[in-house]
Amino acid sequence: MAQLDLDKLAHLSRLTLAPERKAQLEQDMEKILGFVAKIERMELEGVEPLVHLSDEVNVLRPDAVEQTVSHAEAMKNAPGADTDYFRVPRR
């Protein structure tokens, strides 16, 4: 990867890179792009895309709306309250 490309990516990402870090990132990007180039050269005709790593299906409970703490109970725990709202200090 050309230094210019790395500088452009850093600029677009709003990153400031130290010179020694740029050299390491350039090597890393070369490895990544080399790996992608190997994948592009592979014969993938008829290979189904991998969507999930396993055939297992998550068993989730259905969402159910429950009132666990009433509004009045929640307001009792507030250090300060103003009718229906919590009172909190400004920053």
N, C-alpha and C positions, 0 to 999 in steps of 0.2 A: 504494500500500500504506500503510495507516495506521501511524503510529509505534508504536501499541500492538502490531500484528502483528509488526513488526520486533523490538520488545523481547521479545515472547514467543518468537520464533525464536531470538534471542540467548540467552535464558534456557535454552531446551530444549537448545541446542547448547553450553551452558556457556561462552559467549563474553562477554567484556567489551569493549564497543565505545566508542571515543572519540566525542564528539559530532560532530566533523567527519567521522568515518568513517561514522557512522550516516546522515548526509545523503546521502553518496555511495552507500551500500548501498541506501538507500531508492529512489534514482533507478534504480539497476541492477535492483532487484527490479521496479519499475514497468515497465521495458523488457521484462524476461523475461515477466512476466505479460501484458503487451500482446501479445507474440509468441505466447504460448500461446492467448490469446483469438482471435487471427487464425486459428490452426490449427483451433480448435474451430468456427469459422464456415465452414470449407472443406467442400465437398461431397466426401466421401471414399468414397461408396458404390461398391463394386466394386474399390477400390484395395487391392492385396495389401500386407500389412505387409512392410517391408524388414528382412530378417534379416541379410543380409550385403551389403557394398558392392559386391562383384563375384561373378562366378560361379566364380572360381578356387577350386580345392580344394587345401588343403595336402597335400603329399606328405611324410609323416613316416615315419621308419624305425620298425619295431616295437621296443618296449621289450625289452631283453634284459639279464638279470642277469649281470654279469661280475664276477669277483674280480680287480681290477686291482692292488691292493696287499694282500699277505697281512697278517694280524693281527700276526705277528712283525715284519715290515718296518715297519709303522706304529708299533709300540711302540719300535723302535730310534730313531725320530726324536723321541720324547717326551723333554722335559727331565727328567721324572721319571715312573716307572711303578710300579704296585703290582699285581702279578700280571697281571690282564687289563685293568686300567684305567689311564688317564692320571692322573697326579697333577698337580693345578694349585693355585696358591696361592689362599687365600681373599682376598676383596676387602679 
